[in-house]
Amino acid sequence: MIEMKNNSQAGIVKLIILIVVTVIILSYFGINLQRIAESDTGRANFGYLWQIVLKIWDWLVNLYQQYLAGSLGSLGETIEGFLGKN
């Protein structure tokens, strides 16, 4: 359990470093993120991307509910029956 915590912390640290490096690179090329986010085009683009993310999320949830939930539930019951209830 401790190894998993260290891996997740390492992943978070890597993500933070990646974000900082990305912002530094964008700054080097003179790209102003605030101006992009506040512009009408930027808002429209972020809104469009957010809609795509929501559609993918809905598709994944649907996939899980239709195909995986029953299979994983029965797998869990099989394992539980094999190991015995505590």
N, C-alpha and C positions, 0 to 999 in steps of 0.2 A: 504494500500500500504506500509505503514511503517512496519507493521508486516512481510510482505513478504520479505522486505529488511533485517530485522533482522534475519529471518529464513535462508536466503541464506548466510548471513555473518556467522551465527552460523555453517552452513554446511561447509563452506570453512575453518573455524577455526578447526572444527572436522577433516576434511580431512588432513589439515596440521599437526595436532597433530598425526593422525594415521600414516602418512608418517614418521614423526620424530621417533615415537616409533618403527615402523618397521625397520628403519635404525639402531636404537640402538640395537634392538634384533639381527639383522643380524650381526652387529659388535661384539656383545657378543659371537656369535658362530664362529667368525673368517671368515666370508664370506666377500670377497672384491668385491663390486659391480662394481668398475672400471675394475678390472681384468676380471670379467665375461663379461661385456659389450664390452671389447676390444678383447676378444678371438674369434676365428673363430666359435666355437660352440655357444657361447653366441650370436654372430651376426646372426647366422643361426636360432637360436631359436627365437630371437626377430623378425626376418624377417618372420618366420612362423606364429608367433602370430599376427603380423601386417596384414598378408594376411587373417587370420581368422577374425580379426576385420573388415577389409574392406568388406569381403563377407557378414558378418552379417549386416553391415551398408547398403550395396546394397540391401539385402533382405528386410530390414525394409523400405527403401525408396520405393522399388517396391511395397511392401504391402500397404504403405500409398497411393501411386499414383493409384494403381488399385482398392482398396477397400474403403479406408477411405476418400480420397480427395473429391470425389463426394458426399458422405454421409454427411460429415462435411460441405461442401459448401452449400448443400440444407438445412441443419439444420440451418446454419447461416442465410440464406435467410428467412427461416420460422420465426426465432426469430426476425429478422429485420422487417419483415412484421407485426408481432404481436405487436412489440414495436413502430413501426413507425420510418421512417428515420429522423435523426436530421439534 
